[in-house]
Amino acid sequence: MDTQLGPDYEKVCGVESLPLGATIVVQMADKPVALTHCSQGVFAFEDYCPHRAGPLSEGQIDGTVVTCGWHQAKFDLATGVCLAGPTKQSLKTRRVKSDAGFYWVQKAEMMIS
């Protein structure tokens, strides 16, 4: 097992790979997961909009809000709650931890709304 945080977390990238303002997509099991680093911290979320599966990593991120580029649905990255848009479904998010120079992401999505 390649983790210092237990079996629920997976090492996804070095902290230097995700500077402030950056967003990357990593593959976890069979799902793309986006990580974004903003002034409020690092957030991880499944990289598709619950409305029509648009790639959220290609949308606009402003603080802790991501806006889908397809239909302008907005989600709070800290809670997963849908703030606006054609859907009311929450975004599936994952916890992120930093340890030993790496970011570790929770393996299973959570609904924290």
Biopython code that builds the backbone (N, CA, C, O; Angstrom):
import numpy as np
from Bio.PDB.StructureBuilder import StructureBuilder

atoms = [
    (1, "MET", "N", (0.846, -1.172, 0.000)),
    (1, "MET", "CA", (0.000, 0.000, 0.000)),
    (1, "MET", "C", (0.892, 1.236, 0.000)),
    (1, "MET", "O", (1.748, 1.373, 0.874)),
    (2, "ASP", "N", (0.711, 2.134, -0.958)),
    (2, "ASP", "CA", (1.554, 3.310, -1.108)),
    (2, "ASP", "C", (0.871, 4.519, -0.464)),
    (2, "ASP", "O", (0.530, 5.479, -1.155)),
    (3, "THR", "N", (0.676, 4.475, 0.832)),
    (3, "THR", "CA", (0.071, 5.610, 1.509)),
    (3, "THR", "C", (0.505, 5.672, 2.954)),
    (3, "THR", "O", (0.659, 4.650, 3.623)),
    (4, "GLN", "N", (0.696, 6.872, 3.415)),
    (4, "GLN", "CA", (0.986, 7.098, 4.819)),
    (4, "GLN", "C", (-0.283, 7.517, 5.545)),
    (4, "GLN", "O", (-0.271, 7.670, 6.767)),
    (5, "LEU", "N", (-1.365, 7.703, 4.824)),
    (5, "LEU", "CA", (-2.608, 8.225, 5.398)),
    (5, "LEU", "C", (-3.685, 7.164, 5.524)),
    (5, "LEU", "O", (-4.833, 7.486, 5.833)),
    (6, "GLY", "N", (-3.346, 5.931, 5.296)),
    (6, "GLY", "CA", (-4.327, 4.861, 5.399)),
    (6, "GLY", "C", (-4.884, 4.473, 4.048)),
    (6, "GLY", "O", (-4.569, 5.096, 3.034)),
    (7, "PRO", "N", (-5.712, 3.443, 4.036)),
    (7, "PRO", "CA", (-6.208, 2.898, 2.772)),
    (7, "PRO", "C", (-7.257, 3.765, 2.079)),
    (7, "PRO", "O", (-7.614, 3.488, 0.934)),
    (8, "ASP", "N", (-7.755, 4.802, 2.741)),
    (8, "ASP", "CA", (-8.811, 5.627, 2.144)),
    (8, "ASP", "C", (-8.280, 6.753, 1.262)),
    (8, "ASP", "O", (-9.062, 7.460, 0.628)),
    (9, "TYR", "N", (-6.962, 6.927, 1.214)),
    (9, "TYR", "CA", (-6.371, 8.021, 0.443)),
    (9, "TYR", "C", (-5.375, 7.478, -0.575)),
    (9, "TYR", "O", (-4.725, 6.455, -0.363)),
    (10, "GLU", "N", (-5.281, 8.206, -1.695)),
    (10, "GLU", "CA", (-4.346, 7.841, -2.752)),
    (10, "GLU", "C", (-3.444, 9.037, -3.038)),
    (10, "GLU", "O", (-3.919, 10.167, -3.150)),
    (11, "LYS", "N", (-2.133, 8.783, -3.156)),
    (11, "LYS", "CA", (-1.180, 9.831, -3.513)),
    (11, "LYS", "C", (-1.387, 10.173, -4.981)),
    (11, "LYS", "O", (-1.322, 9.289, -5.836)),
    (12, "VAL", "N", (-1.638, 11.457, -5.289)),
    (12, "VAL", "CA", (-1.958, 11.811, -6.675)),
    (12, "VAL", "C", (-0.916, 12.691, -7.360)),
    (12, "VAL", "O", (-0.747, 12.603, -8.577)),
    (13, "CYS", "N", (-0.211, 13.541, -6.603)),
    (13, "CYS", "CA", (0.796, 14.390, -7.238)),
    (13, "CYS", "C", (1.641, 15.072, -6.171)),
    (13, "CYS", "O", (1.253, 15.164, -5.006)),
    (14, "GLY", "N", (2.806, 15.548, -6.601)),
    (14, "GLY", "CA", (3.634, 16.346, -5.715)),
    (14, "GLY", "C", (3.048, 17.735, -5.565)),
    (14, "GLY", "O", (2.388, 18.234, -6.477)),
    (15, "VAL", "N", (3.280, 18.362, -4.427)),
    (15, "VAL", "CA", (2.705, 19.697, -4.209)),
    (15, "VAL", "C", (3.217, 20.702, -5.240)),
    (15, "VAL", "O", (2.517, 21.659, -5.572)),
    (16, "GLU", "N", (4.433, 20.492, -5.749)),
    (16, "GLU", "CA", (4.981, 21.413, -6.751)),
    (16, "GLU", "C", (4.239, 21.313, -8.082)),
    (16, "GLU", "O", (4.343, 22.216, -8.912)),
    (17, "SER", "N", (3.498, 20.236, -8.297)),
    (17, "SER", "CA", (2.736, 20.056, -9.535)),
    (17, "SER", "C", (1.445, 20.859, -9.563)),
    (17, "SER", "O", (0.777, 20.939, -10.595)),
    (18, "LEU", "N", (1.094, 21.457, -8.420)),
    (18, "LEU", "CA", (-0.175, 22.172, -8.337)),
    (18, "LEU", "C", (0.035, 23.536, -7.670)),
    (18, "LEU", "O", (-0.362, 23.730, -6.521)),
    (19, "PRO", "N", (0.655, 24.476, -8.382)),
    (19, "PRO", "CA", (0.876, 25.800, -7.801)),
    (19, "PRO", "C", (-0.439, 26.569, -7.644)),
    (19, "PRO", "O", (-1.457, 26.199, -8.230)),
    (20, "LEU", "N", (-0.407, 27.606, -6.874)),
    (20, "LEU", "CA", (-1.584, 28.453, -6.669)),
    (20, "LEU", "C", (-2.153, 28.897, -8.009)),
    (20, "LEU", "O", (-1.422, 29.390, -8.868)),
    (21, "GLY", "N", (-3.448, 28.723, -8.184)),
    (21, "GLY", "CA", (-4.132, 29.107, -9.419)),
    (21, "GLY", "C", (-4.236, 27.999, -10.452)),
    (21, "GLY", "O", (-4.887, 28.169, -11.483)),
    (22, "ALA", "N", (-3.601, 26.867, -10.186)),
    (22, "ALA", "CA", (-3.583, 25.765, -11.157)),
    (22, "ALA", "C", (-4.708, 24.764, -10.893)),
    (22, "ALA", "O", (-5.191, 24.623, -9.770)),
    (23, "THR", "N", (-5.106, 24.079, -11.958)),
    (23, "THR", "CA", (-6.040, 22.961, -11.889)),
    (23, "THR", "C", (-5.461, 21.835, -12.724)),
    (23, "THR", "O", (-5.011, 22.058, -13.848)),
    (24, "ILE", "N", (-5.471, 20.621, -12.177)),
    (24, "ILE", "CA", (-5.019, 19.453, -12.919)),
    (24, "ILE", "C", (-6.083, 18.368, -12.808)),
    (24, "ILE", "O", (-6.951, 18.421, -11.936)),
    (25, "VAL", "N", (-6.007, 17.399, -13.688)),
    (25, "VAL", "CA", (-6.918, 16.260, -13.651)),
    (25, "VAL", "C", (-6.075, 15.002, -13.485)),
    (25, "VAL", "O", (-5.090, 14.797, -14.195)),
    (26, "VAL", "N", (-6.483, 14.161, -12.528)),
    (26, "VAL", "CA", (-5.814, 12.879, -12.302)),
    (26, "VAL", "C", (-6.854, 11.780, -12.440)),
    (26, "VAL", "O", (-8.050, 12.011, -12.263)),
    (27, "GLN", "N", (-6.387, 10.599, -12.755)),
    (27, "GLN", "CA", (-7.295, 9.459, -12.877)),
    (27, "GLN", "C", (-7.262, 8.680, -11.569)),
    (27, "GLN", "O", (-6.195, 8.258, -11.123)),
    (28, "MET", "N", (-8.425, 8.489, -10.955)),
    (28, "MET", "CA", (-8.526, 7.700, -9.733)),
    (28, "MET", "C", (-9.517, 6.583, -9.990)),
    (28, "MET", "O", (-10.701, 6.827, -10.220)),
    (29, "ALA", "N", (-9.024, 5.357, -9.949)),
    (29, "ALA", "CA", (-9.832, 4.194, -10.329)),
    (29, "ALA", "C", (-10.321, 4.447, -11.746)),
    (29, "ALA", "O", (-9.500, 4.580, -12.654)),
    (30, "ASP", "N", (-11.618, 4.517, -11.964)),
    (30, "ASP", "CA", (-12.118, 4.726, -13.317)),
    (30, "ASP", "C", (-12.712, 6.118, -13.513)),
    (30, "ASP", "O", (-13.474, 6.340, -14.454)),
    (31, "LYS", "N", (-12.362, 7.070, -12.618)),
    (31, "LYS", "CA", (-12.962, 8.403, -12.698)),
    (31, "LYS", "C", (-11.901, 9.490, -12.784)),
    (31, "LYS", "O", (-10.889, 9.432, -12.086)),
    (32, "PRO", "N", (-12.136, 10.497, -13.652)),
    (32, "PRO", "CA", (-11.253, 11.658, -13.645)),
    (32, "PRO", "C", (-11.612, 12.553, -12.452)),
    (32, "PRO", "O", (-12.782, 12.856, -12.217)),
    (33, "VAL", "N", (-10.598, 12.964, -11.715)),
    (33, "VAL", "CA", (-10.791, 13.824, -10.559)),
    (33, "VAL", "C", (-9.939, 15.071, -10.768)),
    (33, "VAL", "O", (-8.743, 14.979, -11.047)),
    (34, "ALA", "N", (-10.564, 16.228, -10.631)),
    (34, "ALA", "CA", (-9.850, 17.494, -10.780)),
    (34, "ALA", "C", (-9.385, 17.975, -9.408)),
    (34, "ALA", "O", (-10.092, 17.830, -8.411)),
    (35, "LEU", "N", (-8.190, 18.546, -9.379)),
    (35, "LEU", "CA", (-7.670, 19.206, -8.188)),
    (35, "LEU", "C", (-7.404, 20.644, -8.568)),
    (35, "LEU", "O", (-6.819, 20.915, -9.617)),
    (36, "THR", "N", (-7.824, 21.561, -7.734)),
    (36, "THR", "CA", (-7.552, 22.967, -7.982)),
    (36, "THR", "C", (-6.987, 23.591, -6.721)),
    (36, "THR", "O", (-7.393, 23.255, -5.608)),
    (37, "HIS", "N", (-6.045, 24.504, -6.907)),
    (37, "HIS", "CA", (-5.380, 25.166, -5.798)),
    (37, "HIS", "C", (-5.723, 26.653, -5.849)),
    (37, "HIS", "O", (-5.268, 27.375, -6.735)),
    (38, "CYS", "N", (-6.521, 27.094, -4.901)),
    (38, "CYS", "CA", (-6.887, 28.501, -4.816)),
    (38, "CYS", "C", (-6.425, 29.036, -3.462)),
    (38, "CYS", "O", (-5.897, 28.284, -2.643)),
    (39, "SER", "N", (-6.619, 30.315, -3.229)),
    (39, "SER", "CA", (-6.134, 30.915, -1.980)),
    (39, "SER", "C", (-6.803, 30.312, -0.745)),
    (39, "SER", "O", (-6.269, 30.428, 0.358)),
    (40, "GLN", "N", (-7.959, 29.672, -0.909)),
    (40, "GLN", "CA", (-8.655, 29.039, 0.212)),
    (40, "GLN", "C", (-8.191, 27.604, 0.455)),
    (40, "GLN", "O", (-8.612, 26.989, 1.434)),
    (41, "GLY", "N", (-7.344, 27.060, -0.400)),
    (41, "GLY", "CA", (-6.835, 25.710, -0.209)),
    (41, "GLY", "C", (-6.853, 24.896, -1.492)),
    (41, "GLY", "O", (-6.995, 25.437, -2.588)),
    (42, "VAL", "N", (-6.706, 23.590, -1.337)),
    (42, "VAL", "CA", (-6.738, 22.661, -2.468)),
    (42, "VAL", "C", (-8.017, 21.845, -2.369)),
    (42, "VAL", "O", (-8.340, 21.308, -1.309)),
    (43, "PHE", "N", (-8.736, 21.756, -3.469)),
    (43, "PHE", "CA", (-10.019, 21.062, -3.513)),
    (43, "PHE", "C", (-9.979, 19.997, -4.600)),
    (43, "PHE", "O", (-9.342, 20.181, -5.637)),
    (44, "ALA", "N", (-10.664, 18.878, -4.357)),
    (44, "ALA", "CA", (-10.761, 17.798, -5.334)),
    (44, "ALA", "C", (-12.232, 17.510, -5.602)),
    (44, "ALA", "O", (-13.054, 17.498, -4.685)),
    (45, "PHE", "N", (-12.550, 17.279, -6.868)),
    (45, "PHE", "CA", (-13.932, 17.021, -7.260)),
    (45, "PHE", "C", (-13.948, 16.198, -8.528)),
    (45, "PHE", "O", (-13.030, 16.277, -9.345)),
    (46, "GLU", "N", (-14.995, 15.405, -8.691)),
    (46, "GLU", "CA", (-15.119, 14.621, -9.915)),
    (46, "GLU", "C", (-15.242, 15.577, -11.090)),
    (46, "GLU", "O", (-16.002, 16.545, -11.045)),
    (47, "ASP", "N", (-14.487, 15.294, -12.137)),
    (47, "ASP", "CA", (-14.355, 16.238, -13.243)),
    (47, "ASP", "C", (-15.472, 16.127, -14.264)),
    (47, "ASP", "O", (-15.231, 16.027, -15.467)),
    (48, "TYR", "N", (-16.686, 16.146, -13.769)),
    (48, "TYR", "CA", (-17.812, 16.262, -14.686)),
    (48, "TYR", "C", (-18.992, 16.885, -13.957)),
    (48, "TYR", "O", (-19.246, 16.615, -12.783)),
    (49, "CYS", "N", (-19.693, 17.715, -14.687)),
    (49, "CYS", "CA", (-20.859, 18.402, -14.141)),
    (49, "CYS", "C", (-22.002, 17.392, -13.984)),
    (49, "CYS", "O", (-22.252, 16.604, -14.896)),
    (50, "PRO", "N", (-22.693, 17.405, -12.850)),
    (50, "PRO", "CA", (-23.803, 16.468, -12.671)),
    (50, "PRO", "C", (-24.991, 16.753, -13.609)),
    (50, "PRO", "O", (-25.901, 15.931, -13.716)),
    (51, "HIS", "N", (-24.987, 17.901, -14.280)),
    (51, "HIS", "CA", (-26.083, 18.235, -15.192)),
    (51, "HIS", "C", (-25.976, 17.451, -16.496)),
    (51, "HIS", "O", (-26.875, 16.677, -16.824)),
    (52, "ARG", "N", (-24.891, 17.641, -17.243)),
    (52, "ARG", "CA", (-24.720, 16.982, -18.543)),
    (52, "ARG", "C", (-23.309, 16.452, -18.755)),
    (52, "ARG", "O", (-22.893, 16.213, -19.889)),
    (53, "ALA", "N", (-22.580, 16.269, -17.669)),
    (53, "ALA", "CA", (-21.244, 15.659, -17.676)),
    (53, "ALA", "C", (-20.170, 16.494, -18.354)),
    (53, "ALA", "O", (-19.166, 15.948, -18.811)),
    (54, "GLY", "N", (-20.361, 17.811, -18.429)),
    (54, "GLY", "CA", (-19.312, 18.681, -18.969)),
    (54, "GLY", "C", (-18.082, 18.650, -18.077)),
    (54, "GLY", "O", (-18.209, 18.503, -16.861)),
    (55, "PRO", "N", (-16.882, 18.786, -18.662)),
    (55, "PRO", "CA", (-15.648, 18.745, -17.879)),
    (55, "PRO", "C", (-15.467, 20.022, -17.062)),
    (55, "PRO", "O", (-15.165, 21.081, -17.613)),
    (56, "LEU", "N", (-15.649, 19.917, -15.759)),
    (56, "LEU", "CA", (-15.575, 21.095, -14.901)),
    (56, "LEU", "C", (-14.178, 21.691, -14.834)),
    (56, "LEU", "O", (-14.036, 22.891, -14.595)),
    (57, "SER", "N", (-13.149, 20.886, -15.037)),
    (57, "SER", "CA", (-11.783, 21.413, -15.017)),
    (57, "SER", "C", (-11.548, 22.420, -16.144)),
    (57, "SER", "O", (-10.609, 23.213, -16.080)),
    (58, "GLU", "N", (-12.383, 22.392, -17.158)),
    (58, "GLU", "CA", (-12.276, 23.344, -18.259)),
    (58, "GLU", "C", (-13.159, 24.565, -18.045)),
    (58, "GLU", "O", (-13.165, 25.480, -18.868)),
    (59, "GLY", "N", (-13.909, 24.585, -16.939)),
    (59, "GLY", "CA", (-14.747, 25.726, -16.609)),
    (59, "GLY", "C", (-13.946, 26.799, -15.902)),
    (59, "GLY", "O", (-12.723, 26.708, -15.792)),
    (60, "GLN", "N", (-14.644, 27.817, -15.426)),
    (60, "GLN", "CA", (-13.996, 28.921, -14.726)),
    (60, "GLN", "C", (-14.028, 28.659, -13.225)),
    (60, "GLN", "O", (-15.055, 28.256, -12.679)),
    (61, "ILE", "N", (-12.904, 28.889, -12.567)),
    (61, "ILE", "CA", (-12.832, 28.746, -11.120)),
    (61, "ILE", "C", (-12.524, 30.109, -10.531)),
    (61, "ILE", "O", (-11.532, 30.750, -10.879)),
    (62, "ASP", "N", (-13.397, 30.536, -9.631)),
    (62, "ASP", "CA", (-13.254, 31.837, -8.973)),
    (62, "ASP", "C", (-13.384, 31.605, -7.476)),
    (62, "ASP", "O", (-14.486, 31.389, -6.971)),
    (63, "GLY", "N", (-12.274, 31.650, -6.774)),
    (63, "GLY", "CA", (-12.299, 31.324, -5.347)),
    (63, "GLY", "C", (-12.661, 29.866, -5.186)),
    (63, "GLY", "O", (-11.993, 28.993, -5.742)),
    (64, "THR", "N", (-13.719, 29.588, -4.428)),
    (64, "THR", "CA", (-14.153, 28.203, -4.234)),
    (64, "THR", "C", (-15.372, 27.862, -5.079)),
    (64, "THR", "O", (-16.093, 26.912, -4.774)),
    (65, "VAL", "N", (-15.604, 28.626, -6.135)),
    (65, "VAL", "CA", (-16.752, 28.366, -7.015)),
    (65, "VAL", "C", (-16.250, 27.977, -8.405)),
    (65, "VAL", "O", (-15.433, 28.673, -9.007)),
    (66, "VAL", "N", (-16.761, 26.848, -8.896)),
    (66, "VAL", "CA", (-16.459, 26.430, -10.264)),
    (66, "VAL", "C", (-17.726, 26.592, -11.090)),
    (66, "VAL", "O", (-18.818, 26.227, -10.655)),
    (67, "THR", "N", (-17.565, 27.147, -12.296)),
    (67, "THR", "CA", (-18.674, 27.338, -13.223)),
    (67, "THR", "C", (-18.465, 26.443, -14.429)),
    (67, "THR", "O", (-17.428, 26.516, -15.089)),
    (68, "CYS", "N", (-19.435, 25.607, -14.717)),
    (68, "CYS", "CA", (-19.362, 24.719, -15.869)),
    (68, "CYS", "C", (-19.404, 25.540, -17.155)),
    (68, "CYS", "O", (-20.245, 26.425, -17.316)),
    (69, "GLY", "N", (-18.496, 25.237, -18.054)),
    (69, "GLY", "CA", (-18.426, 25.949, -19.324)),
    (69, "GLY", "C", (-19.545, 25.604, -20.288)),
    (69, "GLY", "O", (-19.768, 26.330, -21.257)),
    (70, "TRP", "N", (-20.249, 24.520, -20.044)),
    (70, "TRP", "CA", (-21.310, 24.114, -20.958)),
    (70, "TRP", "C", (-22.614, 24.849, -20.719)),
    (70, "TRP", "O", (-23.184, 25.401, -21.660)),
    (71, "HIS", "N", (-23.103, 24.872, -19.488)),
    (71, "HIS", "CA", (-24.415, 25.461, -19.211)),
    (71, "HIS", "C", (-24.417, 26.391, -18.001)),
    (71, "HIS", "O", (-25.480, 26.742, -17.491)),
    (72, "GLN", "N", (-23.229, 26.794, -17.539)),
    (72, "GLN", "CA", (-23.030, 27.764, -16.472)),
    (72, "GLN", "C", (-23.560, 27.348, -15.091)),
    (72, "GLN", "O", (-23.851, 28.212, -14.264)),
    (73, "ALA", "N", (-23.688, 26.068, -14.836)),
    (73, "ALA", "CA", (-24.006, 25.621, -13.481)),
    (73, "ALA", "C", (-22.826, 25.993, -12.586)),
    (73, "ALA", "O", (-21.673, 25.914, -13.009)),
    (74, "LYS", "N", (-23.115, 26.398, -11.349)),
    (74, "LYS", "CA", (-22.069, 26.813, -10.416)),
    (74, "LYS", "C", (-22.124, 25.934, -9.171)),
    (74, "LYS", "O", (-23.197, 25.609, -8.663)),
    (75, "PHE", "N", (-20.929, 25.555, -8.689)),
    (75, "PHE", "CA", (-20.827, 24.683, -7.523)),
    (75, "PHE", "C", (-19.795, 25.226, -6.552)),
    (75, "PHE", "O", (-18.767, 25.766, -6.960)),
    (76, "ASP", "N", (-20.076, 25.081, -5.264)),
    (76, "ASP", "CA", (-19.134, 25.440, -4.217)),
    (76, "ASP", "C", (-18.179, 24.257, -4.031)),
    (76, "ASP", "O", (-18.615, 23.156, -3.693)),
    (77, "LEU", "N", (-16.904, 24.477, -4.245)),
    (77, "LEU", "CA", (-15.931, 23.389, -4.153)),
    (77, "LEU", "C", (-15.716, 22.913, -2.718)),
    (77, "LEU", "O", (-15.300, 21.775, -2.505)),
    (78, "ALA", "N", (-15.989, 23.753, -1.747)),
    (78, "ALA", "CA", (-15.806, 23.369, -0.349)),
    (78, "ALA", "C", (-16.931, 22.466, 0.146)),
    (78, "ALA", "O", (-16.716, 21.625, 1.019)),
    (79, "THR", "N", (-18.130, 22.639, -0.411)),
    (79, "THR", "CA", (-19.283, 21.876, 0.075)),
    (79, "THR", "C", (-19.897, 20.961, -0.973)),
    (79, "THR", "O", (-20.593, 20.006, -0.628)),
    (80, "GLY", "N", (-19.648, 21.240, -2.255)),
    (80, "GLY", "CA", (-20.265, 20.488, -3.336)),
    (80, "GLY", "C", (-21.648, 20.995, -3.711)),
    (80, "GLY", "O", (-22.235, 20.525, -4.685)),
    (81, "VAL", "N", (-22.169, 21.934, -2.960)),
    (81, "VAL", "CA", (-23.530, 22.428, -3.178)),
    (81, "VAL", "C", (-23.635, 23.169, -4.504)),
    (81, "VAL", "O", (-22.754, 23.951, -4.862)),
    (82, "CYS", "N", (-24.726, 22.914, -5.232)),
    (82, "CYS", "CA", (-25.021, 23.635, -6.459)),
    (82, "CYS", "C", (-25.529, 25.016, -6.086)),
    (82, "CYS", "O", (-26.498, 25.140, -5.337)),
    (83, "LEU", "N", (-24.881, 26.060, -6.601)),
    (83, "LEU", "CA", (-25.250, 27.438, -6.282)),
    (83, "LEU", "C", (-26.163, 28.052, -7.330)),
    (83, "LEU", "O", (-26.949, 28.948, -7.021)),
    (84, "ALA", "N", (-26.066, 27.579, -8.566)),
    (84, "ALA", "CA", (-26.886, 28.119, -9.657)),
    (84, "ALA", "C", (-26.795, 27.174, -10.839)),
    (84, "ALA", "O", (-25.872, 26.368, -10.951)),
    (85, "GLY", "N", (-27.770, 27.294, -11.707)),
    (85, "GLY", "CA", (-27.675, 26.537, -12.947)),
    (85, "GLY", "C", (-28.892, 25.703, -13.243)),
    (85, "GLY", "O", (-29.885, 25.725, -12.516)),
    (86, "PRO", "N", (-28.793, 24.981, -14.307)),
    (86, "PRO", "CA", (-29.933, 24.171, -14.725)),
    (86, "PRO", "C", (-30.110, 22.900, -13.887)),
    (86, "PRO", "O", (-31.081, 22.169, -14.085)),
    (87, "THR", "N", (-29.196, 22.626, -12.961)),
    (87, "THR", "CA", (-29.320, 21.441, -12.119)),
    (87, "THR", "C", (-29.398, 21.848, -10.657)),
    (87, "THR", "O", (-29.004, 22.956, -10.293)),
    (88, "LYS", "N", (-29.898, 20.970, -9.836)),
    (88, "LYS", "CA", (-29.892, 21.176, -8.391)),
    (88, "LYS", "C", (-29.032, 20.119, -7.706)),
    (88, "LYS", "O", (-28.880, 20.130, -6.484)),
    (89, "GLN", "N", (-28.463, 19.198, -8.506)),
    (89, "GLN", "CA", (-27.626, 18.136, -7.961)),
    (89, "GLN", "C", (-26.314, 18.706, -7.443)),
    (89, "GLN", "O", (-25.756, 19.637, -8.025)),
    (90, "SER", "N", (-25.833, 18.145, -6.357)),
    (90, "SER", "CA", (-24.551, 18.561, -5.801)),
    (90, "SER", "C", (-23.400, 17.932, -6.568)),
    (90, "SER", "O", (-23.552, 16.894, -7.213)),
    (91, "LEU", "N", (-22.259, 18.576, -6.483)),
    (91, "LEU", "CA", (-21.020, 18.091, -7.068)),
    (91, "LEU", "C", (-20.392, 17.073, -6.123)),
    (91, "LEU", "O", (-20.397, 17.273, -4.909)),
    (92, "LYS", "N", (-19.855, 15.991, -6.663)),
    (92, "LYS", "CA", (-19.172, 14.994, -5.845)),
    (92, "LYS", "C", (-17.744, 15.475, -5.590)),
    (92, "LYS", "O", (-16.958, 15.666, -6.518)),
    (93, "THR", "N", (-17.433, 15.663, -4.316)),
    (93, "THR", "CA", (-16.122, 16.167, -3.924)),
    (93, "THR", "C", (-15.370, 15.109, -3.127)),
    (93, "THR", "O", (-15.943, 14.109, -2.696)),
    (94, "ARG", "N", (-14.084, 15.348, -2.941)),
    (94, "ARG", "CA", (-13.241, 14.426, -2.174)),
    (94, "ARG", "C", (-12.331, 15.245, -1.266)),
    (94, "ARG", "O", (-11.928, 16.358, -1.606)),
    (95, "ARG", "N", (-12.021, 14.684, -0.127)),
    (95, "ARG", "CA", (-11.094, 15.354, 0.790)),
    (95, "ARG", "C", (-9.680, 15.284, 0.228)),
    (95, "ARG", "O", (-9.305, 14.324, -0.444)),
    (96, "VAL", "N", (-8.903, 16.332, 0.524)),
    (96, "VAL", "CA", (-7.506, 16.404, 0.105)),
    (96, "VAL", "C", (-6.651, 16.648, 1.339)),
    (96, "VAL", "O", (-6.989, 17.468, 2.193)),
    (97, "LYS", "N", (-5.537, 15.925, 1.420)),
    (97, "LYS", "CA", (-4.573, 16.145, 2.492)),
    (97, "LYS", "C", (-3.192, 16.296, 1.869)),
    (97, "LYS", "O", (-2.907, 15.745, 0.806)),
    (98, "SER", "N", (-2.345, 17.051, 2.550)),
    (98, "SER", "CA", (-0.968, 17.227, 2.118)),
    (98, "SER", "C", (-0.065, 16.550, 3.137)),
    (98, "SER", "O", (-0.193, 16.773, 4.341)),
    (99, "ASP", "N", (0.857, 15.715, 2.638)),
    (99, "ASP", "CA", (1.770, 15.022, 3.544)),
    (99, "ASP", "C", (3.031, 14.643, 2.780)),
    (99, "ASP", "O", (2.962, 14.121, 1.667)),
    (100, "ALA", "N", (4.167, 14.906, 3.378)),
    (100, "ALA", "CA", (5.462, 14.509, 2.828)),
    (100, "ALA", "C", (5.690, 15.024, 1.402)),
    (100, "ALA", "O", (6.302, 14.341, 0.581)),
    (101, "GLY", "N", (5.191, 16.239, 1.114)),
    (101, "GLY", "CA", (5.414, 16.830, -0.200)),
    (101, "GLY", "C", (4.483, 16.356, -1.296)),
    (101, "GLY", "O", (4.715, 16.621, -2.476)),
    (102, "PHE", "N", (3.420, 15.652, -0.904)),
    (102, "PHE", "CA", (2.455, 15.148, -1.886)),
    (102, "PHE", "C", (1.036, 15.512, -1.473)),
    (102, "PHE", "O", (0.747, 15.743, -0.299)),
    (103, "TYR", "N", (0.155, 15.556, -2.477)),
    (103, "TYR", "CA", (-1.278, 15.654, -2.203)),
    (103, "TYR", "C", (-1.859, 14.255, -2.254)),
    (103, "TYR", "O", (-1.545, 13.463, -3.143)),
    (104, "TRP", "N", (-2.698, 13.970, -1.298)),
    (104, "TRP", "CA", (-3.386, 12.688, -1.159)),
    (104, "TRP", "C", (-4.881, 12.977, -1.238)),
    (104, "TRP", "O", (-5.378, 13.880, -0.565)),
    (105, "VAL", "N", (-5.588, 12.220, -2.048)),
    (105, "VAL", "CA", (-7.021, 12.456, -2.259)),
    (105, "VAL", "C", (-7.807, 11.238, -1.792)),
    (105, "VAL", "O", (-7.413, 10.093, -2.013)),
    (106, "GLN", "N", (-8.925, 11.519, -1.143)),
    (106, "GLN", "CA", (-9.823, 10.458, -0.666)),
    (106, "GLN", "C", (-10.275, 9.622, -1.859)),
    (106, "GLN", "O", (-10.650, 10.167, -2.897)),
    (107, "LYS", "N", (-10.240, 8.320, -1.712)),
    (107, "LYS", "CA", (-10.582, 7.416, -2.824)),
    (107, "LYS", "C", (-12.050, 7.454, -3.210)),
    (107, "LYS", "O", (-12.370, 7.435, -4.398)),
    (108, "ALA", "N", (-12.933, 7.507, -2.254)),
    (108, "ALA", "CA", (-14.371, 7.503, -2.551)),
    (108, "ALA", "C", (-14.916, 8.917, -2.468)),
    (108, "ALA", "O", (-14.562, 9.684, -1.572)),
    (109, "GLU", "N", (-15.788, 9.255, -3.422)),
    (109, "GLU", "CA", (-16.393, 10.578, -3.401)),
    (109, "GLU", "C", (-17.288, 10.716, -2.173)),
    (109, "GLU", "O", (-17.744, 9.726, -1.600)),
    (110, "MET", "N", (-17.525, 11.952, -1.791)),
    (110, "MET", "CA", (-18.412, 12.210, -0.661)),
    (110, "MET", "C", (-19.371, 13.307, -1.052)),
    (110, "MET", "O", (-19.064, 14.150, -1.895)),
    (111, "MET", "N", (-20.500, 13.289, -0.453)),
    (111, "MET", "CA", (-21.467, 14.355, -0.635)),
    (111, "MET", "C", (-21.509, 15.101, 0.694)),
    (111, "MET", "O", (-22.043, 14.586, 1.677)),
    (112, "ILE", "N", (-20.956, 16.293, 0.732)),
    (112, "ILE", "CA", (-20.876, 17.022, 1.989)),
    (112, "ILE", "C", (-21.899, 18.142, 2.065)),
    (112, "ILE", "O", (-21.782, 19.039, 2.900)),
    (113, "SER", "N", (-22.870, 18.096, 1.223)),
    (113, "SER", "CA", (-23.903, 19.131, 1.267)),
    (113, "SER", "C", (-24.950, 18.779, 2.307)),
    (113, "SER", "O", (-25.908, 19.529, 2.496)),
]
sb = StructureBuilder()
sb.init_structure("model")
sb.init_model(0)
sb.init_chain("A")
sb.init_seg("    ")
for serial, (resi, resn, name, xyz) in enumerate(atoms, 1):
    if name == "N":
        sb.init_residue(resn, " ", resi, " ")
    sb.init_atom(name, np.array(xyz, "f"), 0.0, 1.0, " ", f" {name:<3s}", serial, name[0])
structure = sb.get_structure()
